[in-house]
C-alpha cells in the first residue's frame, strides 16, 4: 500500500480481530508516526503500541464499508 494519507481515517484490524477506526496524523519532527483513535479521541504514536495491527482499508464514512488497500512490501500489508 502507498503511504497513508494525512487526516484520512482507516479501518484498522487489531490482532484480536477487533476493527477500530484511526485517523492518520502523520510523522512528527522526530519521525514518530501519529494516529488518532476516532472513538476514544486518544492520540498515540506507532512506537507506543504493544500489539499487532494492520490497515484493512480507507474508511468510507460507514462503519461496515472500507475500500481495500493494495498489498505492499511494508508493515501495512494486508
DSSP file (Angstrom, degrees, kcal/mol; ACC not computed):
  #  RESIDUE AA STRUCTURE BP1 BP2  ACC     N-H-->O    O-->H-N    N-H-->O    O-->H-N    TCO  KAPPA ALPHA  PHI   PSI    X-CA   Y-CA   Z-CA
    1    1 A X              0   0    0      0, 0.0    72,-0.1     0, 0.0    75,-0.1   0.000 360.0 360.0 360.0 152.0    0.0    0.0    0.0
    2    2 A X        -     0   0    0      1,-0.2     3,-0.1    70,-0.1    70,-0.0  -0.242 360.0 -68.6 -70.9 168.9    1.1    3.6   -0.5
    3    3 A X        -     0   0    0      1,-0.1    -1,-0.2    -2,-0.0     3,-0.0  -0.312  64.3 -98.0 -56.0 142.6    1.8    5.8    2.5
    4    4 A X        -     0   0    0     -3,-0.1     2,-0.5     1,-0.1    -1,-0.1  -0.260  39.7-108.6 -60.0 153.9   -1.4    6.6    4.4
    5    5 A X    >   -     0   0    0     -3,-0.1     3,-2.1     1,-0.1    19,-0.3  -0.739  35.8-107.8 -88.7 128.2   -3.0   10.0    3.6
    6    6 A X  T 3  S+     0   0    0     -2,-0.5    19,-0.2     1,-0.3     3,-0.1  -0.336 102.2   8.7 -59.7 133.1   -2.7   12.6    6.3
    7    7 A X  T 3  S+     0   0    0     17,-3.9    -1,-0.3     1,-0.3     2,-0.2   0.333  97.5 128.4  75.3  -1.6   -6.0   13.2    8.1
    8    8 A X    <   -     0   0    0     -3,-2.1    16,-2.7    16,-0.3     2,-0.4  -0.514  58.0-127.0 -77.6 152.9   -7.7   10.2    6.3
    9    9 A X  E     -A   23   0A   0     50,-0.3    50,-2.9    14,-0.2     2,-0.3  -0.873  26.1-165.9-104.7 134.0   -9.5    7.7    8.5
   10   10 A X  E     -AB  22  58A   0     12,-3.1    12,-2.1    -2,-0.4     2,-0.6  -0.897  25.0-120.6-120.5 146.4   -8.6    4.0    8.1
   11   11 A X  E     -AB  21  57A   0     46,-2.9    45,-3.0    -2,-0.3    46,-1.2  -0.778  36.4-163.4 -80.9 124.2  -10.2    0.8    9.3
   12   12 A X  E     -AB  20  55A   0      8,-3.5     8,-3.1    -2,-0.6     2,-0.6  -0.944  10.3-150.9-116.2 128.3   -7.6   -0.9   11.5
   13   13 A X  E     -AB  19  54A   0     41,-2.8    41,-1.8    -2,-0.5     6,-0.2  -0.891  14.1-150.9-100.5 122.1   -7.8   -4.6   12.4
   14   14 A X  E >   - B   0  53A   0      4,-3.0     3,-2.3    -2,-0.6    39,-0.2  -0.398  32.9-101.3 -81.8 165.0   -6.2   -5.4   15.8
   15   15 A X  T 3  S+     0   0    0     37,-1.8    38,-0.1     1,-0.3    -1,-0.1   0.744 123.0  61.3 -60.3 -22.5   -4.6   -8.8   16.5
   16   16 A X  T 3  S-     0   0    0     36,-0.2    -1,-0.3     2,-0.1     3,-0.1   0.587 120.2-108.9 -77.8 -10.8   -7.8   -9.7   18.4
   17   17 A X  S <  S+     0   0    0     -3,-2.3    -2,-0.1     1,-0.4     2,-0.1   0.252  75.1 137.8  97.4 -11.5   -9.8   -9.3   15.3
   18   18 A X        -     0   0    0     -5,-0.1    -4,-3.0     1,-0.1     2,-0.5  -0.432  47.5-139.1 -67.5 140.6  -11.5   -6.1   16.5
   19   19 A X  E     +A   13   0A   0     -6,-0.2     2,-0.3    -2,-0.1    -6,-0.2  -0.905  23.7 179.3-105.3 128.5  -11.8   -3.3   14.0
   20   20 A X  E     -A   12   0A   0     -8,-3.1    -8,-3.5    -2,-0.5     2,-0.6  -0.802  25.9-127.0-120.2 164.2  -11.1    0.2   15.0
   21   21 A X  E     -A   11   0A   0     -2,-0.3    17,-2.7   -10,-0.2     2,-0.4  -0.951  30.5-179.7-119.1 113.4  -11.1    3.5   13.1
   22   22 A X  E     -AC  10  37A   0    -12,-2.1   -12,-3.1    -2,-0.6     2,-0.5  -0.902  22.5-138.4-116.7 139.0   -8.0    5.6   13.3
   23   23 A X  E     -AC   9  36A   0     13,-3.2    13,-2.1    -2,-0.4     2,-0.6  -0.837  23.5-128.9 -93.6 129.5   -7.2    8.9   11.7
   24   24 A X  E     + C   0  35A   0    -16,-2.7   -17,-3.9    -2,-0.5   -16,-0.3  -0.686  28.3 176.7 -81.0 119.2   -3.6    9.1   10.3
   25   25 A X  E     -     0   0A   0      9,-2.5    10,-0.2    -2,-0.6    -1,-0.2   0.615  35.8-135.2 -98.4 -16.5   -1.9   12.3   11.6
   26   26 A X  E     - C   0  34A   0      8,-1.2     8,-2.3   -21,-0.1    -1,-0.2  -0.264  35.7 -35.5  92.4-178.3    1.5   11.7   10.0
   27   27 A X  E     - C   0  33A   0      6,-0.2     6,-0.2     1,-0.1     2,-0.1  -0.440  49.1-143.7 -82.0 152.5    5.0   11.9   11.3
   28   28 A X    >   -     0   0    0      4,-1.9     3,-2.0    -2,-0.1    -1,-0.1  -0.361  44.3 -80.6 -98.8-172.3    6.4   14.5   13.7
   29   29 A X  T 3  S+     0   0    0      1,-0.3    -2,-0.0    -2,-0.1    -1,-0.0   0.694 132.5  53.2 -65.6 -18.3    9.8   16.1   13.6
   30   30 A X  T 3  S-     0   0    0      2,-0.1    -1,-0.3     0, 0.0     3,-0.1   0.344 119.1-111.1 -96.2   5.8   11.3   13.0   15.3
   31   31 A X    <   +     0   0    0     -3,-2.0     2,-0.4     1,-0.3    -2,-0.1   0.646  68.2 147.5  71.5  18.4    9.8   10.8   12.6
   32   32 A X        -     0   0    0     14,-0.0    -4,-1.9    13,-0.0     2,-0.5  -0.695  47.5-129.0 -80.0 137.4    7.3    9.2   15.0
   33   33 A X  E     -C   27   0A   0     -2,-0.4    13,-2.3    -6,-0.2     2,-0.3  -0.784  24.9-155.4 -93.7 126.0    4.1    8.3   13.2
   34   34 A X  E     +CD  26  45A   0     -8,-2.3    -9,-2.5    -2,-0.5    -8,-1.2  -0.804  13.9 178.9-110.1 143.5    0.9    9.6   15.0
   35   35 A X  E     -CD  24  44A   0      9,-2.9     9,-2.3    -2,-0.3     2,-0.4  -0.898  18.8-142.2-132.5 160.5   -2.7    8.3   14.9
   36   36 A X  E     -CD  23  43A   0    -13,-2.1   -13,-3.2    -2,-0.3     2,-0.6  -0.993  16.6-136.1-125.8 122.9   -5.9    9.4   16.5
   37   37 A X  E  >  -C   22   0A   0      5,-2.6     4,-2.3    -2,-0.4     5,-0.3  -0.692  15.4-151.4 -75.1 118.4   -8.4    6.7   17.6
   38   38 A X  T  4 S+     0   0    0    -17,-2.7    -1,-0.2    -2,-0.6   -16,-0.1   0.716  90.1  46.8 -70.2 -19.5  -11.7    8.2   16.4
   39   39 A X  T  4 S+     0   0    0    -18,-0.4    -1,-0.2     1,-0.1   -17,-0.1   0.917 124.3  27.3 -85.0 -48.4  -13.8    6.6   19.1
   40   40 A X  T  4 S-     0   0    0      2,-0.1    -2,-0.2     1,-0.0     3,-0.1   0.640  94.1-135.0 -89.3 -15.0  -11.7    7.4   22.2
   41   41 A X     <  +     0   0    0     -4,-2.3     2,-0.4     1,-0.3    -3,-0.1   0.675  54.2 146.7  65.4  19.6  -10.1   10.6   20.8
   42   42 A X        -     0   0    0     -5,-0.3    -5,-2.6     2,-0.0     2,-0.4  -0.725  40.0-147.0 -87.5 133.6   -6.7    9.4   22.0
   43   43 A X  E     +D   36   0A   0     -2,-0.4     2,-0.3    -7,-0.2    -7,-0.2  -0.792  28.5 160.7 -94.4 143.4   -3.6   10.4   20.0
   44   44 A X  E     -D   35   0A   0     -9,-2.3    -9,-2.9    -2,-0.4     2,-0.3  -0.980  32.8-123.0-155.0 160.9   -0.7    7.9   20.0
   45   45 A X  E >   -D   34   0A   0     -2,-0.3     3,-1.8   -11,-0.2     4,-0.4  -0.790  29.8-113.8-109.1 158.5    2.3    7.0   18.0
   46   46 A X  G >  S+     0   0    0    -13,-2.3     3,-1.3    -2,-0.3   -12,-0.1   0.807 113.0  63.6 -59.5 -31.3    3.1    3.7   16.5
   47   47 A X  G 3  S+     0   0    0      1,-0.2    -1,-0.3   -14,-0.2   -15,-0.0   0.726  98.0  57.4 -66.3 -20.7    6.1    3.1   18.8
   48   48 A X  G <  S+     0   0    0     -3,-1.8    -1,-0.2     2,-0.0     2,-0.2   0.576  81.6 106.7 -87.3  -9.4    3.7    3.1   21.8
   49   49 A X    <   -     0   0    0     -3,-1.3    -3,-0.0    -4,-0.4    -5,-0.0  -0.511  48.1-169.1 -76.6 137.2    1.6    0.2   20.5
   50   50 A X        +     0   0    0     -2,-0.2     2,-0.3     2,-0.1    -1,-0.1   0.168  64.0  55.3-109.8  15.8    2.0   -3.1   22.3
   51   51 A X  S    S-     0   0    0    -36,-0.0     2,-0.2     0, 0.0    -2,-0.0  -0.950  86.1 -93.4-145.5 163.2    0.1   -5.3   19.9
   52   52 A X        +     0   0    0     -2,-0.3   -37,-1.8   -38,-0.0     2,-0.3  -0.495  46.5 162.9 -78.7 147.6   -0.1   -6.3   16.2
   53   53 A X  E     -B   14   0A   0    -39,-0.2     2,-0.3    -2,-0.2   -39,-0.2  -0.972  18.0-159.4-155.9 162.6   -2.4   -4.4   13.9
   54   54 A X  E     -B   13   0A   0    -41,-1.8   -41,-2.8    -2,-0.3     2,-0.6  -0.996  27.5-111.0-148.4 150.4   -2.9   -3.9   10.2
   55   55 A X  E     -B   12   0A   0     -2,-0.3   -43,-0.2   -43,-0.2    14,-0.2  -0.719  27.7-176.2 -80.8 122.4   -4.7   -1.3    7.9
   56   56 A X  E     -     0   0A   0    -45,-3.0    13,-0.8    -2,-0.6     2,-0.3   0.756  57.1 -53.7 -90.6 -28.4   -7.7   -3.0    6.3
   57   57 A X  E     -BE  11  68A   0    -46,-1.2   -46,-2.9    11,-0.2     2,-0.4  -0.928  64.1 -61.5 168.0 169.9   -8.7   -0.1    4.1
   58   58 A X  E     -BE  10  67A   0      9,-1.3     9,-2.0    -2,-0.3   -48,-0.3  -0.611  58.0-117.0 -74.1 129.2   -9.6    3.5    3.8
   59   59 A X  E     - E   0  66A   0    -50,-2.9   -50,-0.3    -2,-0.4     7,-0.2  -0.513  20.6-160.4 -73.5 131.2  -12.7    4.3    5.8
   60   60 A X        -     0   0    0      5,-1.4    -1,-0.1     2,-0.5     6,-0.1   0.481  51.0 -94.1 -92.8  -3.0  -15.6    5.4    3.6
   61   61 A X  S    S+     0   0    0      1,-0.3     2,-0.4     4,-0.3     5,-0.1   0.226 103.1  92.0 106.6 -14.2  -17.7    7.0    6.3
   62   62 A X  S >  S-     0   0    0      3,-0.4     3,-1.1     1,-0.1    -2,-0.5  -0.953  77.0-132.5-112.5 135.7  -19.8    4.0    7.0
   63   63 A X  T 3  S+     0   0    0     -2,-0.4    -1,-0.1     1,-0.3    -2,-0.0   0.793 103.1  43.9 -56.6 -33.2  -18.7    1.6    9.8
   64   64 A X  T 3  S+     0   0    0     -5,-0.0     2,-0.5    -3,-0.0    -1,-0.3   0.564 101.8  74.4 -94.3  -8.2  -19.2   -1.5    7.7
   65   65 A X    <   +     0   0    0     -3,-1.1    -5,-1.4     2,-0.0    -3,-0.4  -0.910  50.7 162.6-115.0 128.9  -17.7   -0.4    4.3
   66   66 A X  E     -E   59   0A   0     -2,-0.5     2,-0.5    -7,-0.2    -7,-0.2  -0.971  36.7-122.0-135.9 154.0  -14.0    0.0    3.6
   67   67 A X  E     -E   58   0A   0     -9,-2.0    -9,-1.3    -2,-0.3     2,-0.0  -0.851  37.9-117.3 -93.6 126.7  -12.0    0.3    0.4
   68   68 A X  E     -E   57   0A   0     -2,-0.5     2,-0.2   -11,-0.2   -11,-0.2  -0.360  25.0-132.9 -65.4 140.6   -9.4   -2.4    0.2
   69   69 A X        -     0   0    0    -13,-0.8     2,-0.4   -14,-0.2     9,-0.1  -0.596  23.9-106.0 -87.6 154.5   -5.8   -1.3    0.1
   70   70 A X        -     0   0    0     -2,-0.2    -1,-0.1     1,-0.1   -13,-0.0  -0.664  41.6-107.6 -77.8 134.0   -3.3   -2.7   -2.4
   71   71 A X        +     0   0    0     -2,-0.4     2,-0.2     6,-0.1     6,-0.1  -0.300  46.9 177.1 -59.9 145.6   -0.9   -5.1   -0.7
   72   72 A X        -     0   0    0      2,-0.2   -70,-0.1   -70,-0.0    -1,-0.1  -0.716  43.2 -99.6-137.0-171.9    2.6   -3.6   -0.4
   73   73 A X  S    S+     0   0    0     -2,-0.2     2,-0.2   -72,-0.1    -2,-0.1   0.029  90.8  84.7-104.1  25.8    6.0   -4.5    1.0
   74   74 A X  S >  S-     0   0    0    -73,-0.1     3,-1.6   -72,-0.0    -2,-0.2  -0.559  98.9 -84.4-117.7-174.8    5.7   -2.5    4.2
   75   75 A X  T 3  S+     0   0    0      1,-0.3   -20,-0.1    -2,-0.2    -2,-0.0   0.617 120.1  67.6 -68.6 -10.4    4.2   -3.2    7.6
   76   76 A X  T 3  S+     0   0    0    -75,-0.1    -1,-0.3   -22,-0.1   -21,-0.1   0.267  70.2 136.8 -91.9  13.0    0.7   -2.1    6.3
   77   77 A X    <         0   0    0     -3,-1.6    -6,-0.1     1,-0.2   -22,-0.1  -0.318 360.0 360.0 -61.4 139.6    0.5   -5.2    4.1
   78   78 A X              0   0    0     -9,-0.1    -1,-0.2   -24,-0.1    -7,-0.1   0.427 360.0 360.0 -85.6 360.0   -3.0   -6.8    4.1
